[in-house]
């Protein structure tokens, strides 16, 4: 019996000693992800705390696995986050680091000073391991959200190649934003010119509207054709580099939806540091004269880049 008691005492002593040997007085927590996304886009998204609700993995925003997270400070690339677990609070920092134009990393780290009480020290160690697991799972949810362009820009943006390289175009000035009938008149004139020269339309009409001021707008319409047509005072051939890089998005809705889509294409171009050899344009998939319900308009948006 005495030997058993001595053995138990020794076992307890060794266990307590192991707590101090294997659990340091300060434990560092690390979680990291790599993202296929542009640093400015991710930073712009995360700085808006409302966006966190869209990807947060917990049932309620900033709560996860019996822990509560609160952002105490935020900047362009650094977020100080307090992690509350019962009566304990851990101070952590989330950092955004650009690697390339389309690759970045997000690191989340924290430090916890452990108690000199061996029992409390062991309890803190187990809580820290749970916190580290939660941090990794939260970052994975963030990654899945941020790597989809639609979640950041509101539209799905794809990088594709130019197919229609030969165009015939016309320009007109207006004292107001050109309406559907005025744009349609330009398209009808282009189609007459195409027929006159025995050419074939290759795709839907294209449109770009430039606003110089509140009373000066310039619209350019173009139609892809199968051959170059002669230039006149009213009509001009245009050329895009066949097989060149181009950004593509599709939207459904009226002028506000289209304008927002074009703005997001510009944001994407800027975020990924593309330069552009030509102006962005709309491809009018829906005949807007025949379909008066703007919510049903389908428009493809394009932005040539390199």
DRENNULUM-124214 format. One record per residue (C-alpha): chain; x, z, y; residue number from 0. Coordinates in pm, 1 decimal, always signed. Layout:
DRENNULUM-124214
  cadena         x         z         y  num
       A         X         Z         Y  NUM
...
***
This chain:
DRENNULUM-124214
  cadena         x         z         y  num
       A      +0.0      +0.0      +0.0    0
       A    +284.0     +92.7    +232.6    1
       A    +453.6    -241.1    +166.5    2
       A    +131.2    -424.6    +249.4    3
       A     +99.9    -241.7    +581.8    4
       A    +464.2    -317.2    +665.8    5
       A    +406.2    -682.9    +578.9    6
       A     +96.1    -697.0    +800.3    7
       A    +281.9    -536.3   +1088.7    8
       A    +568.6    -779.8   +1051.0    9
       A    +324.9   -1071.4   +1034.3   10
       A    +156.5    -958.0   +1355.5   11
       A    +495.6    -912.4   +1525.7   12
       A    +607.3   -1260.9   +1418.6   13
       A    +275.4   -1409.3   +1532.7   14
       A    +304.2   -1244.9   +1873.6   15
       A    +666.7   -1355.2   +1902.4   16
       A    +565.0   -1709.6   +1809.7   17
       A    +318.5   -1711.5   +2098.3   18
       A    +604.9   -1653.1   +2342.6   19
       A    +842.5   -1889.7   +2163.2   20
       A    +607.6   -2186.8   +2123.1   21
       A    +381.8   -2142.3   +2426.8   22
       A    +588.5   -2162.8   +2746.7   23
       A    +515.6   -1967.2   +3061.6   24
       A    +419.5   -2293.1   +3235.8   25
       A    +241.4   -2578.1   +3055.1   26
       A    +226.0   -2930.2   +3199.0   27
       A     -76.5   -3147.6   +3120.7   28
       A     -38.5   -3526.0   +3131.7   29
       A    -284.8   -3812.8   +3087.4   30
       A    -209.3   -4178.3   +3173.7   31
       A    -379.0   -4516.8   +3150.6   32
       A    -267.2   -4871.7   +3227.0   33
       A    -517.8   -5100.5   +3399.6   34
       A    -551.4   -5477.0   +3423.3   35
       A    -676.8   -5454.2   +3780.4   36
       A    -548.5   -5487.9   +4136.4   37
       A    -439.3   -5167.5   +4307.7   38
       A    -632.7   -5227.3   +4635.7   39
       A    -957.3   -5292.0   +4444.1   40
       A    -927.0   -4975.2   +4235.6   41
       A    -833.2   -4764.6   +4536.4   42
       A   -1125.1   -4901.8   +4737.8   43
       A   -1363.2   -4821.5   +4452.5   44
       A   -1242.9   -4469.4   +4374.5   45
       A   -1228.4   -4356.5   +4738.2   46
       A   -1609.3   -4372.5   +4732.2   47
       A   -1711.6   -4063.7   +4533.6   48
       A   -2053.9   -4218.2   +4466.0   49
       A   -1881.3   -4478.7   +4247.7   50
       A   -1762.8   -4203.0   +4011.2   51
       A   -2122.4   -4156.6   +3895.7   52
       A   -2118.2   -4510.9   +3755.4   53
       A   -1838.4   -4450.9   +3505.4   54
       A   -1827.4   -4073.3   +3454.7   55
       A   -1861.7   -4003.7   +3078.1   56
       A   -2055.7   -3676.8   +3106.2   57
       A   -2432.4   -3639.8   +3121.2   58
       A   -2408.0   -3531.6   +3484.2   59
       A   -2144.8   -3649.9   +3735.6   60
       A   -1821.8   -3447.8   +3745.2   61
       A   -1926.6   -3229.9   +3451.0   62
       A   -1777.1   -3289.5   +3108.0   63
       A   -1748.3   -3079.5   +2791.3   64
       A   -1829.0   -2748.9   +2964.7   65
       A   -1588.5   -2820.5   +3250.3   66
       A   -1663.5   -2901.9   +3614.1   67
       A   -1438.3   -3124.0   +3826.2   68
       A   -1432.1   -3117.9   +4206.7   69
       A   -1230.2   -3345.9   +4435.5   70
       A   -1066.7   -3121.8   +4695.1   71
       A    -849.8   -3383.3   +4869.2   72
       A    -837.0   -3760.4   +4850.5   73
       A    -620.9   -4031.6   +5003.6   74
       A    -546.9   -4398.1   +4941.3   75
       A    -368.1   -4334.3   +4612.2   76
       A    -379.9   -3957.8   +4549.6   77
       A    -671.0   -3732.0   +4451.7   78
       A    -641.1   -3354.4   +4417.0   79
       A    -893.8   -3238.1   +4159.6   80
       A    -987.0   -2881.6   +4066.3   81
       A   -1084.0   -2833.7   +3701.7   82
       A   -1317.0   -2538.6   +3653.1   83
       A   -1355.9   -2393.4   +3305.7   84
       A   -1551.9   -2068.7   +3307.2   85
       A   -1367.4   -1833.1   +3540.9   86
       A   -1042.0   -2034.5   +3519.7   87
       A    -945.0   -2310.7   +3761.5   88
       A    -661.7   -2559.3   +3714.4   89
       A    -530.7   -2763.3   +4007.8   90
       A    -460.4   -3123.1   +3908.2   91
       A    -359.4   -3447.7   +4075.7   92
       A    -471.2   -3804.3   +4003.5   93
       A    -224.7   -4071.9   +4121.6   94
       A    -265.6   -4450.8   +4144.9   95
       A     +54.6   -4650.9   +4099.5   96
       A     +76.2   -5032.2   +4144.3   97
       A    +295.7   -5213.9   +3891.5   98
       A    +217.8   -5584.5   +3953.2   99
       A     -48.7   -5774.2   +4145.5  100
       A    -288.1   -5738.0   +3852.0  101
       A    -149.5   -5434.0   +3667.5  102
       A    -139.0   -5068.2   +3767.4  103
       A    -130.8   -4723.8   +3614.3  104
       A    -328.6   -4407.1   +3681.3  105
       A    -162.5   -4076.8   +3600.0  106
       A    -341.0   -3742.2   +3592.1  107
       A    -130.5   -3428.3   +3569.9  108
       A    -162.1   -3052.5   +3610.5  109
       A     +31.9   -2733.0   +3546.8  110
       A     -95.7   -2402.8   +3412.7  111
       A     +98.9   -2076.2   +3437.5  112
       A     +23.9   -1876.4   +3122.9  113
       A     -36.5   -1502.3   +3102.2  114
       A    +218.6   -1250.8   +2972.5  115
       A     -59.5   -1108.7   +2756.7  116
       A      -6.2   -1282.6   +2419.7  117
       A    -374.6   -1294.8   +2330.8  118
       A    -474.8   -1436.1   +2670.3  119
       A    -174.0   -1668.7   +2655.5  120
       A    -291.5   -1815.0   +2324.3  121
       A    -647.3   -1849.5   +2458.4  122
       A    -515.5   -2033.2   +2765.7  123
       A    -313.8   -2266.1   +2541.6  124
       A    -623.4   -2363.7   +2344.3  125
       A    -819.6   -2422.6   +2669.1  126
       A    -537.0   -2636.3   +2806.0  127
       A    -538.7   -2855.6   +2495.9  128
       A    -912.9   -2902.5   +2542.4  129
       A    -859.0   -2988.9   +2908.6  130
       A    -592.5   -3245.9   +2820.3  131
       A    -829.3   -3407.4   +2569.1  132
       A   -1104.8   -3421.0   +2832.3  133
       A    -871.8   -3575.4   +3090.6  134
       A    -772.8   -3852.0   +2848.8  135
       A   -1135.6   -3925.8   +2760.8  136
       A   -1236.9   -3934.4   +3128.9  137
       A    -953.4   -4176.7   +3206.6  138
       A   -1055.9   -4404.1   +2920.6  139
       A   -1408.7   -4418.9   +3060.5  140
       A   -1263.7   -4498.4   +3403.3  141
       A   -1049.4   -4775.5   +3252.8  142
       A   -1344.4   -4941.3   +3075.9  143
       A   -1534.9   -4949.1   +3406.9  144
       A   -1255.3   -5060.8   +3639.7  145
       A   -1135.7   -5349.5   +3422.7  146
       A   -1469.2   -5532.9   +3466.1  147
       A   -1470.9   -5734.5   +3787.8  148
       A   -1849.5   -5705.5   +3820.8  149
       A   -1823.2   -5327.1   +3848.2  150
       A   -1582.1   -5356.1   +4141.3  151
       A   -1703.8   -5668.7   +4320.1  152
       A   -2071.4   -5675.3   +4223.8  153
       A   -2031.2   -6020.9   +4065.6  154
       A   -1842.0   -6144.1   +3760.9  155
       A   -1538.5   -6334.2   +3891.7  156
       A   -1346.3   -6567.2   +3662.3  157
       A   -1024.4   -6758.2   +3706.4  158
       A   -1079.3   -7113.9   +3592.9  159
       A    -955.8   -7468.7   +3659.8  160
       A   -1076.1   -7743.3   +3892.7  161
       A   -1277.6   -8012.8   +3714.6  162
       A   -1427.6   -8209.2   +4005.4  163
       A   -1136.4   -8343.7   +4205.6  164
       A   -1283.7   -8645.7   +4391.9  165
       A   -1552.4   -8575.8   +4654.3  166
       A   -1739.2   -8753.3   +4931.2  167
       A   -1826.9   -8527.7   +5224.0  168
       A   -2004.5   -8513.9   +5558.7  169
       A   -1999.7   -8260.9   +5846.0  170
       A   -2257.9   -8166.8   +6106.8  171
       A   -2272.3   -7909.7   +6386.1  172
       A   -2567.1   -7681.6   +6458.7  173
       A   -2664.0   -7428.4   +6722.2  174
       A   -2802.0   -7206.1   +6446.4  175
       A   -2737.1   -7141.7   +6079.6  176
       A   -2852.1   -7466.5   +5914.8  177
       A   -3178.5   -7433.2   +5724.8  178
       A   -3269.6   -7573.9   +5384.0  179
       A   -3419.5   -7892.5   +5523.5  180
       A   -3114.4   -7966.9   +5740.9  181
       A   -2877.4   -7919.2   +5448.1  182
       A   -3102.0   -8133.2   +5228.7  183
       A   -3090.0   -8411.7   +5489.2  184
       A   -2708.9   -8412.0   +5465.5  185
       A   -2725.5   -8424.6   +5086.4  186
       A   -2974.7   -8714.0   +5089.8  187
       A   -2748.6   -8912.2   +5324.3  188
       A   -2453.1   -8849.6   +5092.6  189
       A   -2654.0   -8970.3   +4794.1  190
       A   -2753.7   -9290.0   +4975.1  191
       A   -2387.6   -9357.5   +5054.7  192
       A   -2290.2   -9295.9   +4690.2  193
       A   -2554.4   -9542.1   +4567.0  194
       A   -2443.5   -9803.4   +4823.3  195
       A   -2093.6   -9797.5   +4671.7  196
       A   -2207.2   -9795.6   +4307.9  197
       A   -2054.1   -9454.2   +4246.9  198
       A   -2180.7   -9180.8   +4014.5  199
       A   -2250.0   -8815.9   +4098.9  200
       A   -2046.3   -8584.9   +3875.4  201
       A   -2192.0   -8245.4   +3968.6  202
       A   -2428.6   -8055.9   +4200.1  203
       A   -2384.1   -8073.5   +4579.6  204
       A   -2129.8   -7845.6   +4748.1  205
       A   -2181.5   -7656.2   +5073.3  206
       A   -1964.5   -7464.4   +5317.5  207
       A   -2092.1   -7324.4   +5647.2  208
       A   -1849.3   -7204.7   +5914.9  209
       A   -1972.4   -6976.4   +6193.8  210
       A   -1770.5   -7001.8   +6513.3  211
       A   -2003.3   -6789.2   +6727.2  212
       A   -2374.5   -6705.5   +6754.1  213
       A   -2461.8   -7059.0   +6865.4  214
       A   -2198.8   -7273.6   +6695.2  215
       A   -2210.3   -7348.2   +6322.9  216
       A   -2053.8   -7629.7   +6126.9  217
       A   -2180.2   -7731.4   +5783.9  218
       A   -1990.1   -7945.9   +5539.3  219
       A   -2163.8   -8091.6   +5234.6  220
       A   -1985.1   -8276.2   +4957.7  221
       A   -2074.5   -8428.3   +4622.2  222
       A   -1826.4   -8485.2   +4336.9  223
       A   -1809.7   -8853.8   +4241.8  224
       A   -1637.4   -9068.3   +3982.6  225
       A   -1418.7   -9258.4   +4229.2  226
       A   -1282.4   -9234.1   +4583.2  227
       A   -1516.9   -9383.4   +4844.7  228
       A   -1413.2   -9536.0   +5178.6  229
       A   -1403.6   -9324.4   +5491.7  230
       A   -1642.9   -9385.7   +5782.4  231
       A   -1728.3   -9200.9   +6102.5  232
       A   -1987.8   -9001.1   +5906.8  233
       A   -1842.5   -8977.3   +5556.7  234
       A   -1496.2   -8871.4   +5440.2  235
       A   -1339.3   -8855.4   +5092.9  236
       A   -1197.6   -8518.4   +4991.1  237
       A    -967.0   -8432.1   +4702.2  238
       A    -903.8   -8119.3   +4501.5  239
       A    -610.4   -8080.5   +4265.2  240
       A    -753.1   -8150.5   +3919.2  241
       A    -655.3   -7867.7   +3686.7  242
       A    -567.6   -7645.4   +3981.4  243
       A    -660.2   -7277.3   +3982.9  244
       A    -996.6   -7176.7   +4123.3  245
       A   -1201.0   -6855.1   +4136.9  246
       A   -1558.9   -6883.7   +4012.8  247
       A   -1864.7   -6658.6   +4041.9  248
       A   -2237.1   -6710.6   +3996.9  249
       A   -2511.2   -6537.6   +4196.8  250
       A   -2888.8   -6547.3   +4197.1  251
       A   -3067.7   -6495.5   +4527.1  252
       A   -3090.9   -6606.9   +4887.5  253
       A   -2848.5   -6628.2   +5179.0  254
       A   -2762.8   -6256.6   +5190.9  255
       A   -2674.1   -6252.0   +4820.0  256
       A   -2465.2   -6566.0   +4861.8  257
       A   -2280.8   -6432.0   +5167.6  258
       A   -2205.7   -6106.0   +4986.9  259
       A   -2074.9   -6303.2   +4690.0  260
       A   -1845.3   -6507.5   +4914.0  261
       A   -1714.8   -6189.0   +5079.1  262
       A   -1634.7   -6043.0   +4737.8  263
       A   -1452.5   -6362.7   +4638.6  264
       A   -1242.0   -6319.4   +4952.7  265
       A   -1178.5   -5953.8   +4861.2  266
       A   -1069.2   -6061.2   +4513.6  267
       A    -836.2   -6328.3   +4654.2  268
       A    -681.4   -6074.2   +4891.1  269
       A    -658.1   -5795.5   +4629.5  270
       A    -468.0   -6018.8   +4386.4  271
       A    -259.7   -6177.3   +4664.6  272
       A    -363.9   -6535.6   +4601.4  273
       A    -320.2   -6795.7   +4872.8  274
       A    -570.4   -7076.4   +4918.3  275
       A    -513.2   -7448.3   +4974.7  276
       A    -881.1   -7512.4   +5058.4  277
       A   -1197.4   -7344.6   +5184.8  278
       A   -1439.5   -7166.3   +4950.7  279
       A   -1769.9   -7339.6   +4883.0  280
       A   -2111.5   -7308.1   +4721.9  281
       A   -2225.0   -7529.3   +4435.0  282
       A   -2600.6   -7570.7   +4479.8  283
       A   -2725.3   -7551.2   +4120.7  284
       A   -3087.4   -7500.9   +4231.0  285
       A   -3260.3   -7764.6   +4443.5  286
       A   -3358.7   -7539.0   +4733.7  287
       A   -3621.0   -7778.1   +4867.6  288
       A   -3811.5   -7781.6   +4540.1  289
       A   -3763.6   -7408.1   +4471.9  290
       A   -3881.5   -7212.5   +4776.2  291
       A   -3848.0   -6870.9   +4611.1  292
       A   -3497.0   -6767.3   +4717.7  293
       A   -3478.3   -6498.1   +4447.4  294
       A   -3463.2   -6781.3   +4191.9  295
       A   -3180.0   -6973.1   +4356.7  296
       A   -2876.6   -7011.3   +4130.3  297
       A   -2554.0   -7073.1   +4320.4  298
       A   -2201.1   -7099.0   +4188.4  299
       A   -1927.2   -6988.7   +4426.3  300
       A   -1576.0   -7133.7   +4418.0  301
       A   -1248.8   -7052.8   +4591.6  302
       A    -941.1   -7271.5   +4522.5  303
       A    -625.5   -7057.9   +4493.0  304
       A    -264.5   -7060.6   +4384.4  305
***
